[in-house]
Each structure stands twice: as structure tokens, then as C-alpha cells.
Amino acid sequence: MNGKMAVGGFLVCVMLSLAVMEYGHAASPATGPTPKVGVVSMREVFKASSKHKQYSAGAMARQSYARTQLDGLRKDVEGEEAELKALKQGTPDYTQQLQVVLEKRAKAQSQQEFLKQQSMLEDKKWLEDLYQAFAKATKNLAQEKGLDMVLERTEPEFPVPSDELMTTLYMHKVLYAGGCVDLTVEVTARLDADETLKP
């Protein structure tokens, strides 16, 4: 009798052990393949891109030309103002010259505003086009390399102005990227080879 009880107890223990092992196996999370992650620095791509350098050089040349234009208009206004000061107030000549001064001032101000708006619109359009080419190159490279995800890894450049500090820190998401595939150099090369992107 004691032998039968011992065998029965042993069987119960084995069954309980198997049940616990089965429960533990079912409760453990399913582990799939580890996702392949890449990183890319948008700031480094833009800084190294020959097309972005070409656009920046062209933008600086246009701004220099605009400043020369505005300086010419200001000198013209100053000359007309000097002539106005030489005339006696209340005379027809003074009134006529005052009108010339006001028109030239208005022209200089409107030209300054126009050139400012034109520059802002050109910069906006260029950055939109550049970003779209950057995103396309990153996506294509990620697909070719079989990556599941690509994260933007640009680190803050310190010191940061006080009014921008918290925004800069909140926007910096990737704190460590060891083992990730860095696409920065290849994305730069693809972006510069993109025939649709014209500075």
C-alpha cells in the first residue's frame, strides 16, 4: 500500500511539474526576431551635402546683390532729402521735391520688404525639397538594407540659447544608438545624386 501511495505521489509531482513548466512557457512573452534599426543625422547630411552648399552659396550671393540694390535706393533717397532741405518750405519746388522724397522712400521700403519675403519663400521651398529628397533617400536605403526602422539621431550642439534649450532637449530623442546601422554618409551621397533636386 505504501509503495502504491509513493508511486501515486510521484506521478502527481511529475504532473504538477509538467503543468508548471507548460504554464511558464505559455506565460513567457513570444520572442520574435530583433528589429533591425538604422540611424541618420539630418543636420550632418544637410551640412555635408554639396547641393545644400551650392544653394547656400547662391542664397548668399542673392542676398549680397539685394543689399547692393537697397543701398543704392537708400543713397538715392538721401540725395533727394538733401535737395529737399535746400529748398524753402511752402514753395512749389519744395512741395514737388517732398513728393519725390516720399515716393522714393516708399519704393525703398517696399523693395526691402519684397526682397525679404522673396528670400524667405525661396529658403522655405528649398528646405521642403531638400527634406523630401532626404526622406526618400533614407527610405530607399532602409528598404535595401532590410531595416525595420530608421531614427533621426542629431545631437544638440551646446551651448544652446536659453529660450531654445527645453525645445532642443525635448526634440533630441535618440540617446544611444550602439549597434544601429548609420545611414548618414550614404543618405548624403544619394541626396547629392538625386537629379530631381535642383538648388
C-alpha positions as CSV (number, residue, x, y, z in Angstrom):
1,M,0.0,0.0,0.0
2,N,2.8,2.3,0.9
3,G,4.5,1.6,-2.4
4,K,1.3,2.4,-4.3
5,M,1.0,5.7,-2.5
6,A,4.6,6.5,-3.2
7,V,4.2,5.8,-6.9
8,G,0.9,7.8,-6.9
9,G,2.6,10.7,-5.1
10,F,5.5,10.6,-7.6
11,L,3.1,10.7,-10.5
12,V,1.2,13.7,-9.0
13,C,4.5,15.5,-8.5
14,V,5.5,14.8,-12.1
15,M,2.2,16.0,-13.4
16,L,2.3,19.2,-11.3
17,S,5.9,19.9,-12.6
18,L,4.8,19.5,-16.2
19,A,1.8,21.8,-15.6
20,V,4.0,24.5,-14.1
21,M,6.5,24.2,-16.9
22,E,3.7,24.4,-19.5
23,Y,2.2,27.5,-17.7
24,G,5.6,29.2,-17.5
25,H,6.2,28.5,-21.2
26,A,2.7,29.9,-22.2
27,A,3.1,32.9,-19.9
28,S,6.5,33.9,-21.2
29,P,6.3,36.6,-24.0
30,A,6.8,35.3,-27.5
31,T,10.2,36.4,-28.7
32,G,10.5,37.2,-32.4
33,P,13.4,38.4,-34.4
34,T,15.0,41.5,-33.1
35,P,14.1,44.5,-35.3
36,K,16.9,46.0,-37.4
37,V,17.2,49.7,-36.7
38,G,19.1,52.4,-38.6
39,V,20.0,56.0,-37.6
40,V,20.7,59.1,-39.7
41,S,21.7,62.6,-38.7
42,M,19.7,65.2,-40.8
43,R,21.9,68.0,-39.7
44,E,25.1,66.2,-40.8
45,V,23.5,65.2,-44.1
46,F,22.5,68.8,-44.8
47,K,25.9,70.1,-43.7
48,A,27.8,67.7,-45.9
49,S,25.5,67.9,-48.9
50,S,27.2,69.6,-51.9
51,K,23.7,70.5,-53.2
52,H,22.9,72.3,-49.9
53,K,26.2,74.1,-50.0
54,Q,25.5,75.1,-53.6
55,Y,22.1,76.5,-52.6
56,S,23.6,78.3,-49.6
57,A,26.3,80.0,-51.7
58,G,23.6,81.1,-54.3
59,A,21.4,82.4,-51.5
60,M,24.3,84.4,-50.0
61,A,25.1,85.9,-53.5
62,R,21.4,86.9,-54.0
63,Q,21.3,88.5,-50.5
64,S,24.5,90.4,-51.3
65,Y,23.0,91.6,-54.6
66,A,19.8,92.6,-52.8
67,R,21.8,94.6,-50.2
68,T,23.6,96.4,-53.0
69,Q,20.2,97.3,-54.6
70,L,18.8,98.6,-51.3
71,D,22.0,100.6,-50.6
72,G,21.6,102.3,-54.0
73,L,17.9,103.1,-53.2
74,R,18.8,104.5,-49.8
75,K,21.6,106.7,-51.3
76,D,19.1,107.9,-53.8
77,V,16.6,108.8,-51.0
78,E,19.4,110.6,-49.1
79,G,20.3,112.7,-52.1
80,E,16.6,113.7,-52.6
81,E,16.3,114.5,-48.9
82,A,19.4,116.7,-49.1
83,E,17.9,118.5,-52.0
84,L,14.7,119.0,-50.1
85,K,16.5,120.6,-47.2
86,A,18.0,123.2,-49.6
87,L,14.5,124.3,-50.7
88,K,12.2,126.8,-48.8
89,Q,9.1,125.2,-47.3
90,G,5.8,126.3,-48.8
91,T,7.2,126.9,-52.3
92,P,6.0,124.8,-55.2
93,D,9.5,123.4,-55.7
94,Y,9.6,122.2,-52.1
95,T,6.2,120.5,-52.4
96,Q,7.3,118.8,-55.7
97,Q,10.5,117.7,-54.1
98,L,8.7,116.4,-51.0
99,Q,6.6,114.2,-53.2
100,V,9.7,112.8,-54.9
101,V,11.3,112.0,-51.5
102,L,8.2,110.3,-50.2
103,E,7.8,108.2,-53.4
104,K,11.4,107.1,-53.3
105,R,11.2,106.3,-49.5
106,A,8.1,104.2,-50.2
107,K,9.9,102.4,-53.1
108,A,12.9,101.6,-51.0
109,Q,10.7,100.2,-48.2
110,S,8.5,98.2,-50.5
111,Q,11.6,96.8,-52.3
112,Q,13.2,95.8,-48.9
113,E,10.0,94.0,-47.9
114,F,9.7,92.3,-51.3
115,L,13.3,91.0,-51.2
116,K,12.9,89.8,-47.6
117,Q,9.7,87.9,-48.5
118,Q,11.3,86.5,-51.7
119,S,14.3,85.2,-49.7
120,M,12.0,83.6,-47.1
121,L,9.9,81.8,-49.8
122,E,13.0,80.6,-51.7
123,D,14.5,79.2,-48.4
124,K,11.2,77.5,-47.5
125,K,10.9,75.9,-50.9
126,W,14.4,74.7,-50.9
127,L,14.2,73.2,-47.4
128,E,11.0,71.4,-48.3
129,D,12.5,69.9,-51.4
130,L,15.7,69.0,-49.5
131,Y,13.8,67.3,-46.7
132,Q,11.7,65.3,-49.2
133,A,14.8,64.1,-51.0
134,F,16.4,63.3,-47.6
135,A,13.4,61.2,-46.5
136,K,13.2,59.4,-49.9
137,A,16.9,58.5,-49.8
138,T,16.6,57.3,-46.2
139,K,13.5,55.2,-47.0
140,N,15.1,53.6,-50.1
141,L,18.4,52.8,-48.3
142,A,16.5,51.3,-45.3
143,Q,14.5,49.0,-47.6
144,E,17.6,47.9,-49.4
145,K,19.4,47.1,-46.2
146,G,16.3,45.3,-44.7
147,L,15.9,47.8,-41.8
148,D,12.6,47.9,-39.9
149,M,13.0,51.4,-38.7
150,V,15.3,54.5,-39.1
151,L,15.6,57.1,-36.3
152,E,16.9,60.7,-36.6
153,R,19.9,60.9,-34.3
154,T,21.1,64.5,-34.5
155,E,22.5,65.5,-31.1
156,P,22.1,69.0,-29.6
157,E,25.0,71.4,-30.2
158,F,25.9,73.1,-26.9
159,P,25.7,75.8,-25.7
160,V,22.0,76.3,-26.7
161,P,20.4,79.7,-26.3
162,S,18.3,79.8,-23.1
163,D,15.0,80.3,-24.9
164,E,15.6,77.3,-27.1
165,L,17.1,74.9,-24.5
166,M,14.0,73.0,-23.5
167,T,12.7,72.7,-27.0
168,T,16.1,71.4,-28.2
169,L,16.3,68.8,-25.4
170,Y,12.7,67.6,-25.9
171,M,13.4,67.1,-29.6
172,H,16.5,65.0,-29.0
173,K,15.1,61.5,-28.8
174,V,17.9,59.0,-29.6
175,L,20.2,59.0,-26.6
176,Y,22.1,55.9,-27.6
177,A,22.4,54.1,-30.9
178,G,25.0,51.4,-30.4
179,G,24.7,48.6,-32.9
180,C,22.4,50.5,-35.2
181,V,23.2,51.0,-38.9
182,D,24.3,54.6,-39.5
183,L,23.0,55.7,-42.9
184,T,24.2,59.4,-42.7
185,V,27.1,59.1,-45.3
186,E,25.1,57.0,-47.8
187,V,22.0,59.3,-47.5
188,T,24.2,62.3,-48.2
189,A,25.6,60.7,-51.3
190,R,22.1,59.7,-52.6
191,L,20.7,63.1,-51.9
192,D,23.5,64.8,-53.9
193,A,23.0,62.3,-56.8
194,D,19.2,63.0,-56.9
195,E,18.6,64.6,-60.3
196,T,15.2,65.9,-59.2
197,L,16.8,68.1,-56.5
198,K,18.0,71.4,-58.1
199,P,19.5,74.2,-55.9
